[in-house]
Amino acid sequence: MADEIPDREPVLEIQFHPAGIRRGVGYLFLRRRHLRLLAVSGVGLALLVLFGLIVTPSVVANRFRLARYRQLAEERSQQGRRLDQLTSELEELATRSEEMHLRTGRILLTYGLDSEDSIGQGGFPYSSPEPITTIYSDAVQHGQDMKAQVSEQVAVLDTFLEELETFESAHNEQVRVTPSVCPLPERQFVLTSPFGRRRSPFTKQIDNHPGLDLAATSGTEIRAPADAVVVFAGRYPSRQSVSWWRYGNLVALAHGDRFITLFGHCDEIGVKSGQQVEQGEVIATVGNSGWSTSPHLHYEVRRREEDGRFAPVDPRIYILDHQWRDEEQILIRARQAPDLSDFEPLPRLIAR
């Protein structure tokens, strides 16, 4: 057993020889336990490298997939925002088309046409497209429904407009003498008292107001709403009618044989009885004459009924160049027969 090397004796000697001769040689003695430790460490390192080679492609692929997922998620989010924007635009377009539908109804009523008889009144049927299953299914379905609704409304409007163009071409004279524009410039008046029942500022009693009170600055020009003949211009004599004397300085225009428009509480009057005026021509200025609490124009539209009397109608129906907030209700009320019992009939000097 003398040939065996004790474990405490070095098994491997490593010498380090420096470049210069002045420095001594270095020695590293490795025993068996050191060699076993190095062997185990080497195997561990090899396994670690092998594990890295196996796992690294999967990690890299997952990172690429994660980056791609985030990119797709951002794109989908952008598409969702764009879809919401398009849906909002469709809703706005639907609102505008509905407003145009109401305005077209006012035009038909202005010309005395019954919109119920229009071939476009019933609309055009449409079917909703097949639903698409995505995370935005509800928004897509809503957008498709809005698109179909707008398409139907546009088709109805096209039909109405074609009918109106045909009517206007065949009845040019009636169109010219139909009151259709506001007598005051846009954005220069405020509606202070609408047509219909209200509390009188003088008697404090509920009465029927046969026109509109449009508050405006004194001196604001009043224009003819259509071609007409002046049938009265001045202050109505109190001895003949106190009610009409209260209108102050008054201008009355006859538009053919179907309409008479009245302009009360004027300041200066620029026309005289018997004078022909055209739509848009200045006839007077806003004032505070007669029974008036502040400068304003009292504007009436009276339409000849079947019995020959001129009945007051809501002038808002005949102001086509201005949009009112409650147009749908105006149309509903306008199709009902007016109550003539509480309205002052036109005096002899005007209805002649």
C-alpha positions in Angstrom: 0.0 0.0 0.0 3.1 2.2 -0.2 2.2 3.1 -3.8 -1.1 4.8 -2.8 -1.0 8.6 -2.7 -2.6 10.0 0.4 -5.6 12.3 -0.2 -3.8 15.1 1.4 -1.0 14.9 -1.2 -1.6 17.1 -4.3 -2.7 15.2 -7.3 -2.2 18.1 -9.8 0.4 20.8 -9.6 0.1 23.9 -11.7 3.1 26.3 -11.9 2.9 30.0 -12.9 6.2 31.3 -14.4 6.4 35.1 -14.6 7.9 36.9 -17.5 10.7 38.4 -15.4 13.3 36.4 -13.6 13.1 38.5 -10.5 9.8 37.2 -9.5 9.4 33.7 -8.2 7.4 30.8 -9.7 3.8 30.4 -8.5 2.3 27.1 -7.6 -1.3 25.8 -7.5 -1.8 22.4 -5.9 -5.1 20.7 -6.6 -6.2 17.7 -4.5 -8.8 15.1 -5.5 -11.6 17.0 -3.7 -10.7 20.1 -5.7 -10.8 18.1 -8.9 -14.2 16.6 -8.0 -15.6 20.1 -7.2 -14.3 21.4 -10.5 -15.8 18.4 -12.3 -19.2 18.9 -10.6 -19.1 22.6 -11.4 -18.2 21.9 -15.0 -21.1 19.5 -15.4 -23.5 22.1 -13.7 -22.3 24.8 -16.0 -22.8 22.6 -19.0 -26.3 21.7 -17.9 -27.0 25.4 -17.4 -25.8 26.3 -20.8 -27.8 23.5 -22.3 -30.9 24.6 -20.4 -30.4 28.2 -21.7 -30.0 26.9 -25.3 -33.3 25.1 -24.9 -35.3 27.7 -23.1 -34.0 30.9 -24.8 -35.9 30.5 -28.1 -39.1 30.0 -26.3 -38.5 33.1 -24.1 -37.6 35.2 -27.1 -40.6 34.0 -29.0 -42.9 34.8 -26.0 -41.5 38.3 -25.9 -42.1 38.8 -29.6 -45.6 37.4 -29.1 -46.2 39.7 -26.2 -45.0 42.7 -28.2 -47.3 41.7 -31.1 -50.2 41.2 -28.7 -49.7 44.7 -27.3 -49.5 46.1 -30.8 -52.7 44.3 -31.8 -54.4 45.4 -28.6 -53.5 49.1 -29.4 -54.7 48.7 -33.0 -58.0 47.2 -31.7 -58.3 50.0 -29.2 -57.8 52.6 -32.0 -60.4 50.8 -34.1 -62.8 50.9 -31.2 -62.3 54.6 -30.8 -62.8 55.1 -34.5 -65.9 53.0 -34.4 -67.3 55.1 -31.6 -66.5 58.2 -33.5 -68.2 56.9 -36.7 -71.2 55.9 -34.7 -71.4 59.4 -33.1 -71.2 60.9 -36.6 -74.0 58.7 -37.8 -76.1 59.7 -34.8 -75.5 63.4 -35.6 -76.3 62.8 -39.2 -79.5 61.0 -38.2 -80.5 64.0 -36.0 -79.8 66.5 -38.9 -81.8 64.4 -41.3 -84.7 64.3 -38.8 -84.5 68.1 -38.5 -84.5 68.3 -42.3 -87.6 66.0 -42.3 -89.4 68.4 -39.9 -88.4 71.4 -42.0 -89.6 69.7 -45.2 -92.9 69.1 -43.3 -93.1 72.8 -42.6 -92.5 73.7 -46.2 -95.3 71.3 -47.3 -97.6 72.9 -44.7 -96.6 76.4 -45.8 -97.7 75.6 -49.4 -100.9 74.0 -48.2 -99.9 70.5 -49.1 -100.9 67.5 -47.0 -97.7 65.7 -46.1 -99.8 62.6 -45.3 -100.6 62.2 -49.0 -96.9 62.4 -50.0 -95.6 59.1 -51.5 -92.5 59.5 -49.3 -94.6 59.9 -46.1 -94.6 56.2 -45.3 -90.8 55.9 -45.6 -88.9 53.1 -47.3 -88.5 49.8 -45.5 -85.0 48.6 -44.7 -83.6 45.5 -43.2 -80.8 45.4 -40.7 -77.6 43.6 -41.9 -76.6 40.3 -40.3 -74.9 40.8 -37.0 -71.1 40.5 -36.8 -69.7 38.7 -33.7 -66.8 40.7 -32.3 -66.0 42.4 -29.0 -67.6 45.5 -30.7 -70.7 43.6 -31.8 -73.1 46.0 -30.0 -71.4 49.1 -31.4 -71.2 47.6 -34.9 -74.9 46.6 -34.8 -75.8 50.1 -33.5 -73.8 51.7 -36.3 -75.4 49.5 -38.9 -78.9 50.3 -37.6 -78.1 54.0 -37.7 -76.8 53.8 -41.2 -79.9 52.0 -42.4 -82.1 54.6 -40.6 -80.2 57.5 -42.2 -80.4 55.9 -45.6 -84.2 55.6 -45.2 -84.5 59.2 -44.1 -82.4 60.5 -47.0 -84.6 58.5 -49.4 -87.7 60.1 -47.9 -86.2 63.5 -48.1 -85.3 63.0 -51.7 -88.9 62.1 -52.5 -90.2 65.1 -50.6 -87.8 67.5 -52.4 -88.7 66.1 -55.8 -92.4 66.7 -55.0 -91.6 70.3 -53.7 -89.6 71.1 -56.9 -92.4 69.9 -59.0 -95.0 71.9 -57.1 -92.8 75.1 -57.1 -92.3 74.8 -60.9 -96.0 74.4 -61.5 -97.1 77.1 -59.0 -94.5 79.8 -59.2 -97.0 82.6 -58.5 -98.3 80.9 -55.3 -94.8 80.4 -54.1 -93.8 84.1 -54.6 -96.8 85.3 -52.4 -96.5 82.7 -49.7 -94.9 84.1 -46.5 -91.8 82.0 -46.0 -89.0 84.1 -44.4 -88.5 85.9 -41.1 -89.4 89.6 -41.2 -86.4 90.4 -38.9 -82.7 89.6 -39.6 -81.4 86.4 -38.2 -79.7 86.7 -34.7 -81.2 90.2 -34.2 -84.4 89.1 -32.3 -85.5 87.0 -29.4 -88.9 85.3 -29.2 -90.5 86.7 -26.1 -94.1 85.5 -26.6 -95.2 82.6 -28.9 -98.4 82.0 -30.7 -101.2 80.6 -28.6 -102.4 80.9 -25.0 -100.4 83.1 -22.7 -100.9 85.5 -19.8 -101.4 89.1 -21.0 -98.8 91.5 -19.7 -101.5 94.2 -19.4 -104.7 92.4 -18.1 -102.8 89.6 -16.4 -105.5 87.3 -17.8 -105.0 84.2 -19.9 -105.8 85.0 -23.5 -105.0 83.8 -27.1 -102.0 85.5 -28.6 -102.6 85.5 -32.4 -98.9 86.1 -33.4 -95.3 86.2 -32.3 -93.6 88.9 -30.2 -90.1 89.3 -31.4 -88.0 91.5 -29.2 -85.4 93.6 -31.1 -83.6 96.9 -30.9 -85.6 100.0 -31.9 -84.9 100.8 -35.5 -84.3 97.2 -36.6 -85.5 96.8 -40.2 -88.7 94.9 -40.9 -88.8 93.1 -44.2 -91.7 91.7 -46.3 -91.8 87.9 -45.9 -93.1 87.5 -49.5 -94.3 89.5 -52.4 -97.4 91.5 -51.4 -99.6 94.6 -51.7 -99.8 97.0 -48.7 -103.4 97.1 -47.6 -102.8 99.2 -44.5 -100.0 101.4 -43.2 -100.5 103.7 -40.2 -102.3 103.9 -36.8 -105.7 102.3 -36.8 -108.4 104.8 -35.7 -109.4 104.2 -32.1 -113.0 105.3 -32.8 -113.3 102.4 -35.2 -111.5 99.7 -33.2 -109.7 100.1 -29.9 -108.3 96.6 -30.2 -106.5 97.4 -33.4 -105.5 100.9 -32.2 -103.5 99.1 -29.6 -101.3 97.6 -32.3 -99.7 101.1 -32.6 -98.1 101.8 -36.0 -99.3 99.0 -38.1 -98.5 97.6 -41.5 -100.7 95.0 -43.2 -99.7 93.1 -46.3 -102.0 91.0 -48.6 -100.2 88.1 -50.2 -102.5 87.1 -53.0 -105.9 86.1 -51.8 -104.7 83.5 -49.3 -102.6 85.3 -46.7 -102.5 88.6 -44.8 -99.5 89.4 -42.6 -99.5 92.1 -39.8 -96.6 94.0 -38.3 -97.5 95.9 -35.1 -95.8 98.4 -32.7 -93.6 99.8 -35.5 -91.5 102.9 -35.2 -91.2 104.3 -38.7 -93.3 103.0 -41.6 -91.7 103.0 -45.0 -94.6 102.0 -47.2 -98.1 103.3 -48.0 -101.4 101.6 -48.8 -101.7 100.2 -52.3 -97.9 99.9 -52.8 -96.5 96.7 -54.3 -93.6 95.2 -52.3 -91.3 92.3 -52.9 -89.9 89.7 -50.6 -87.1 91.1 -48.5 -88.1 94.8 -49.1 -88.0 97.0 -46.0 -91.5 98.1 -45.0 -90.9 99.5 -41.5 -88.7 99.5 -38.4 -89.1 98.0 -34.9 -90.6 100.3 -32.4 -92.6 100.6 -29.1 -95.8 102.2 -30.2 -99.3 101.2 -29.1 -99.8 98.7 -26.2 -96.2 97.7 -25.8 -93.9 97.3 -22.8 -90.6 97.4 -24.8 -89.4 97.6 -28.4 -90.5 94.5 -30.3 -92.3 93.4 -33.4 -95.7 91.8 -33.1 -96.0 89.6 -36.2 -99.1 87.8 -37.4 -99.9 85.5 -40.3 -103.6 85.1 -41.1 -104.7 82.5 -43.6 -108.0 82.5 -45.4 -110.2 79.6 -44.3 -112.9 77.8 -46.3 -115.5 80.2 -44.8 -113.6 83.2 -46.2 -112.4 84.5 -42.8 -108.7 85.1 -42.2 -107.7 83.0 -39.2 -104.4 83.4 -37.3 -101.9 80.6 -37.7 -98.6 80.1 -36.0 -96.1 82.3 -37.9 -93.3 79.9 -37.0 -94.7 77.5 -39.6 -94.1 80.2 -42.2 -90.6 81.2 -41.1 -88.5 78.7 -43.1 -85.2 80.4 -42.7 -85.1 79.9 -38.9 -85.0 76.7 -36.8 -87.2 76.6 -33.7 -86.5 74.4 -30.8 -89.9 72.7 -30.7 -90.6 72.3 -34.4 -92.2 68.8 -34.0 -94.8 70.2 -31.6 -95.3 73.2 -33.9 -96.2 70.9 -36.7 -98.6 68.8 -34.6 -100.4 71.9 -33.4 -100.5 73.4 -36.8 -102.4 70.5 -38.3 -105.2 71.1 -35.7 -108.0 73.5 -36.5 -107.4 76.9 -34.7 -110.0 78.1 -32.2 -111.3 81.3 -33.8 -113.6 82.3 -31.0 -111.0 84.2 -29.0 -109.3 85.9 -31.9 -110.0 89.5 -33.0 -111.3 89.4 -36.6 -109.6 91.6 -39.1 -111.1 95.0 -39.3 -112.8 96.4 -42.4 -109.9 98.6 -43.4 -107.6 95.6 -43.7 -109.9 92.7 -44.8 -111.3 94.5 -47.8 
